[in-house]
Amino acid sequence: MNKRIVIIGAGQAGGTAAAQLRQQGYEGEVVLIGNEQVPPYQRPPLSKAWLKGEAAATDLYMKPESFYADKQIDLRLGRSAEAIDTSTMTVRLDDETEVKFDHLVLACGARARALPNVDASVKGVHYLRSMEDASQLKSTLQQCKHLVIVGGGFIGLEVAASARLLGVKVTLLEREPRLLSRLCSETLSAYLLDLHQQQGVTILQGAELESMTQENGAVSGVQLSDGSVLECDALLVGVGSQPNIELAIQAGLECDAGVIVDEHAQTSHPAISAIGDMTQRPVVGADYLLRLESVPSSLEQAKQVALRLSEKPVANAELPWFWSDQYSTKIQMAGLTAASSRTILRGTLEDGQFSVFHFAGDTLIAAECVNAPRDFMVARKAIANSAKVNLDVLTNTEKALSEALI
């Protein structure tokens, strides 16, 4: 019997799940519900190509709009789910309609984490999560003189790079002693600090926002915890995200820092799966559940769900990996650095082409590669396969990294 699969959330995870179901030969009904007015799109370009005016909305679409009708995917845009009733197997939408499901896939994503001392209703104040957010920020960057960014994570750094390329003065505030302190090595942090400073970005580390000021309904400056004041006419807050798990909690699903799922994206309810940034999941290289904000992770989960619901063999879990583009620099990271006990550098920071390899004992567990795509591809496979490494060859850039694998 053909069954109806309902997907809540039409972002990259939800859109990929719907497309993958058809690709895997699923013949039942597929309903894809999204609260934005546009079909599923790629989010990484929002902080880069979109802000710089190098991409139109349709360039970001994951599939042409006609794809969904052609593949008999019931795409419902501008609608959000209000409640899940597991006894009747229905989802109530914000227009009071009820949608029955045989299996439900939650792909509700996450929202930008708000700061209580920042009034988001003030002109010139921005968060960045959606295409609408990016459109508003893009409009501001075309006319603002000084942008202050709160948060030295990937979003903050990518927007800083885009803004500088547009000629905007940028000051970035990072509360921690260094950039990306929870995500990357001191070596990569130092390189990124220098990279942005060379491009004219003022970076204040160990700096915390105390309050913002406004004039005539628009942001006019920020005051830091040390009492210093910066004048600005635009403010971007990029201090992480908060998973949208309210619907999952209402449905009685097991949740912690996200919706808890197994390695195949199955929740605590047999008829409900969850994928993407809202989930807390087993991850290769970690002995604990982790919430990964990663496009590759979301796409992997989407495929896992599609295979499982299509009654196909599911693929093995992938090693987590991440990337970021800043100016002409490409950063690629594979594995998790939390358990790193020592690092080895291949190449030099001065050349702008290097890799930082992380070891736990003698085991390679992670790699950070800057403008070194070949190193990244080799390291990613080596980490996943627990390959042994010849350290003398590893540091010799005259030899291919693959020669270091034993």
C-alpha positions in Angstrom: 0.0 0.0 0.0 1.3 3.4 -0.9 1.7 5.6 2.1 1.8 9.4 2.6 5.0 10.9 3.9 4.7 14.5 5.2 7.9 16.6 5.6 7.7 19.6 7.8 10.4 22.1 6.7 11.3 22.9 3.1 15.0 23.9 3.7 18.0 22.0 2.3 17.3 19.0 4.5 13.5 18.7 3.8 13.9 19.5 0.1 16.6 16.9 -0.3 14.5 14.3 1.6 11.6 14.9 -0.8 13.8 14.7 -3.9 15.6 11.6 -2.6 12.4 9.8 -1.9 11.5 10.1 -5.6 15.1 9.3 -6.7 14.9 6.1 -4.6 11.7 5.1 -6.3 9.2 5.9 -3.5 5.8 5.9 -5.1 3.6 7.0 -2.3 2.4 10.6 -1.6 5.0 13.1 -0.6 3.9 16.4 1.0 6.5 19.1 1.6 5.5 22.0 3.8 7.6 25.1 4.2 7.0 28.4 6.0 8.9 30.5 3.5 7.3 31.6 0.2 10.2 30.2 -1.9 11.0 26.5 -2.8 14.0 24.8 -1.1 17.2 26.7 -1.6 20.9 26.6 -0.6 21.7 28.6 2.5 25.6 28.8 2.4 25.6 31.4 -0.5 23.5 33.8 1.6 26.5 35.1 3.4 28.7 35.1 0.3 27.5 35.2 -3.3 24.1 36.6 -2.4 25.4 39.5 -0.4 27.9 40.4 -3.1 25.2 40.4 -5.8 26.7 37.5 -7.6 23.6 35.2 -7.3 19.9 35.6 -7.9 17.2 33.8 -6.0 16.7 31.2 -8.7 20.5 30.4 -8.7 20.1 29.3 -5.1 17.1 27.0 -5.7 18.0 23.4 -5.1 15.6 22.3 -7.9 13.7 24.2 -10.6 10.2 25.2 -9.3 8.7 22.8 -11.9 10.5 19.9 -10.4 8.1 19.4 -7.5 5.0 19.1 -9.8 6.9 17.0 -12.2 7.8 14.5 -9.4 4.4 14.7 -7.9 5.7 16.3 -4.7 2.9 18.3 -3.0 4.8 21.5 -2.2 3.0 23.8 0.2 4.8 27.1 0.8 4.0 29.8 3.3 2.5 27.3 5.7 3.8 26.3 9.1 2.9 23.4 11.4 1.2 24.3 14.7 0.8 20.8 16.3 1.3 17.1 15.8 -1.3 14.6 17.0 0.3 11.2 17.1 -3.0 9.5 18.1 -4.7 10.5 14.8 -1.4 10.8 12.8 -2.2 14.3 11.7 -0.4 17.7 11.6 -2.3 20.9 12.1 -1.2 23.8 10.0 -1.4 27.5 10.8 -4.4 27.8 8.5 -6.2 25.2 10.6 -6.1 22.5 8.0 -5.1 19.0 9.1 -2.7 16.8 7.1 -2.7 13.1 7.7 0.5 11.2 7.5 1.7 7.6 7.6 5.2 8.8 8.3 6.3 12.3 9.4 9.8 13.8 8.7 10.7 16.9 10.8 13.2 19.2 9.1 12.4 22.3 11.0 16.0 23.6 11.2 17.2 26.2 13.6 16.8 29.9 14.1 19.4 32.6 14.8 20.2 32.9 18.5 18.9 36.3 19.7 20.7 38.6 22.0 18.4 40.1 24.7 20.3 43.5 24.6 19.7 43.9 20.9 16.4 45.2 19.5 15.9 43.5 16.2 13.0 45.8 15.3 15.5 48.8 14.9 16.5 49.7 11.4 20.0 48.5 10.5 19.9 45.5 13.0 20.2 42.1 11.3 20.3 38.4 11.9 21.1 36.0 9.0 19.3 32.8 8.6 16.9 33.0 5.7 16.8 34.4 2.1 14.6 37.3 3.5 17.2 38.0 6.1 19.9 38.0 3.5 17.9 40.3 1.2 17.5 42.9 4.0 21.2 42.7 4.9 22.2 43.0 1.3 20.1 46.2 1.0 21.7 47.6 4.1 25.2 46.9 2.9 24.6 48.8 -0.3 24.3 52.0 1.7 25.9 51.6 5.1 29.3 53.0 6.1 30.2 50.9 9.2 29.0 47.4 10.0 29.6 46.0 13.4 29.4 42.2 13.6 28.8 40.4 16.9 30.3 36.9 16.8 33.4 35.5 15.2 32.0 32.3 13.9 31.7 31.3 10.3 28.7 33.4 9.6 30.3 36.5 11.1 33.6 36.0 9.2 31.9 35.2 5.9 29.7 38.3 6.1 32.8 40.4 7.1 34.6 39.2 4.0 31.6 40.0 1.8 31.1 43.4 3.3 34.8 44.3 2.9 34.6 43.3 -0.8 31.7 45.7 -1.1 33.8 48.5 0.5 32.0 48.6 3.8 34.0 49.3 7.0 33.7 46.3 9.4 34.4 45.8 13.0 33.9 42.3 14.4 33.4 41.6 18.1 34.3 38.2 19.5 33.6 37.4 23.1 36.1 34.6 23.3 39.9 35.1 23.4 40.2 33.9 19.8 38.1 33.3 16.6 36.2 30.0 16.3 37.6 28.8 19.6 35.2 25.9 19.9 35.5 24.8 16.3 39.1 25.0 15.2 42.8 25.1 16.2 44.7 28.0 17.4 46.7 27.8 14.2 43.6 28.3 12.0 42.3 31.0 14.3 45.5 33.0 14.1 45.5 32.6 10.3 41.9 33.9 9.9 42.6 36.8 12.3 45.5 37.9 10.1 43.6 37.2 6.9 40.7 39.5 7.9 43.0 42.2 9.4 44.9 42.3 6.1 41.6 43.0 4.4 40.9 45.9 6.7 38.5 44.3 9.2 39.0 45.5 12.8 38.7 42.5 15.1 38.2 42.9 18.8 38.7 39.6 20.7 37.6 39.2 24.3 35.0 41.9 23.5 31.4 41.6 24.7 28.4 43.7 23.6 26.8 45.5 26.5 24.1 47.5 24.7 23.2 49.2 21.5 22.2 52.8 20.8 19.7 54.1 18.3 18.8 57.4 16.8 15.6 58.2 14.9 14.7 54.5 14.9 18.0 53.3 13.5 21.0 51.8 15.1 23.7 54.4 15.8 26.3 52.5 17.8 27.2 49.8 20.4 28.7 50.0 23.8 31.1 47.2 25.0 31.4 45.7 28.4 34.6 47.7 29.0 32.7 50.9 28.5 34.0 51.7 25.0 31.6 52.9 22.4 31.6 52.3 18.6 29.5 54.3 16.2 27.9 52.3 13.4 24.9 52.4 11.1 24.5 48.6 10.8 24.7 45.7 13.2 24.7 42.0 12.5 24.3 39.4 15.3 25.9 36.0 14.5 26.2 34.2 17.8 25.0 30.7 16.8 21.6 29.2 16.5 18.8 27.6 18.5 17.1 24.4 17.2 13.4 24.6 16.4 12.3 21.7 18.6 9.1 23.1 20.0 7.0 21.0 17.7 8.9 17.9 18.6 8.5 18.6 22.3 4.8 19.1 21.8 4.6 15.8 20.0 6.3 14.1 23.0 9.5 13.2 21.2 12.7 12.7 23.2 14.7 15.9 23.0 17.8 17.4 24.6 19.9 20.0 22.8 18.0 18.9 19.7 15.6 16.1 18.7 17.4 12.9 19.6 17.7 10.5 16.6 19.6 7.4 15.9 22.2 6.9 13.1 19.3 6.6 10.6 17.5 9.8 11.7 14.7 7.8 13.6 13.2 9.6 16.6 11.7 8.1 19.7 8.4 7.7 17.8 8.4 4.9 15.2 6.3 7.0 12.7 8.5 10.2 13.0 12.0 10.9 11.7 13.9 14.1 12.1 16.8 15.5 10.0 19.1 18.6 9.8 20.1 21.3 12.2 17.3 20.4 14.7 18.6 17.0 15.5 21.1 15.6 18.1 22.6 12.5 16.5 25.4 9.9 16.7 28.4 11.2 14.8 31.4 9.3 13.5 34.4 10.2 15.8 32.3 11.0 18.9 31.1 8.8 21.6 28.3 11.1 22.5 25.3 12.6 20.7 26.0 15.9 18.8 24.0 18.6 17.1 25.9 19.4 13.9 25.1 22.6 12.0 26.4 21.3 8.7 24.9 21.1 5.3 26.7 17.7 4.5 25.2 16.3 7.8 21.7 17.5 6.8 22.0 16.0 3.3 23.3 12.7 4.7 20.4 12.4 7.1 17.9 13.2 4.3 19.3 10.4 2.2 19.3 8.0 5.2 15.6 8.7 5.7 14.7 8.4 2.0 16.5 5.0 1.8 14.9 3.7 4.9 11.4 4.8 4.0 11.9 3.4 0.4 12.9 0.1 2.0 16.4 0.3 0.5 19.7 -0.6 2.3 20.8 2.4 4.3 24.3 3.8 3.8 27.0 3.9 6.5 27.3 7.1 8.5 29.8 9.6 7.0 32.6 11.4 8.7 31.5 15.0 9.5 33.0 17.7 7.4 32.6 21.4 6.9 33.7 24.2 4.7 33.8 28.0 4.5 34.8 30.5 1.8 36.3 33.8 2.9 37.7 36.2 0.2 39.6 33.9 -2.1 40.4 31.5 0.8 38.7 28.1 1.0 38.7 26.4 4.4 37.7 22.7 4.5 37.5 20.7 7.7 37.1 16.9 8.2 36.5 15.1 11.5 36.1 16.5 15.0 38.9 18.3 16.8 37.5 18.0 20.4 39.6 15.0 21.3 42.8 16.4 19.7 45.9 16.0 21.9 48.4 17.3 19.4 48.5 19.0 16.0 51.0 18.8 13.1 51.3 21.5 10.4 51.9 20.7 6.8 52.8 23.8 4.7 53.1 27.3 6.0 50.6 30.0 7.0 52.7 32.6 5.1 52.0 30.7 1.8 48.3 30.7 2.5 48.2 27.0 1.7 48.5 24.6 4.6 46.8 21.8 6.6 46.6 21.3 10.3 46.3 17.6 11.2 44.9 16.6 14.6 45.9 13.4 16.4 44.6 11.6 19.5 47.6 9.6 20.4 48.9 8.2 17.1 45.5 8.3 15.5 44.6 11.0 12.9 41.1 12.3 13.9 40.7 15.6 12.1 42.1 17.9 9.5 41.8 21.6 8.8 42.8 22.4 5.2 43.3 25.9 3.8 43.5 26.2 0.1 44.5 22.6 0.0 41.6 20.6 -1.5 43.8 17.6 -2.3 45.0 17.3 1.3 41.3 17.5 2.4 40.1 14.7 0.2 43.0 12.4 1.2 42.7 13.3 4.9 38.9 12.8 4.9 39.3 9.2 3.6 42.2 8.5 5.8 40.4 9.6 9.0 37.3 7.6 8.0 39.4 4.5 7.4 41.6 5.0 10.5 44.7 4.9 8.3 48.1 4.9 9.8 50.3 8.0 9.0 54.0 8.4 8.4 54.7 11.7 10.2 58.0 12.4 8.3 56.2 12.2 5.0 53.2 14.1 6.3 55.2 17.3 6.9 57.0 17.1 3.6 55.1 19.2 1.1 57.2 18.0 -1.8 55.5 14.7 -1.4 51.8 14.0 -2.0 49.8 13.5 1.2 48.7 10.1 0.0 52.3 8.9 0.3 52.1 9.5 4.0 49.4 6.8 4.5 50.7 3.5 5.6 
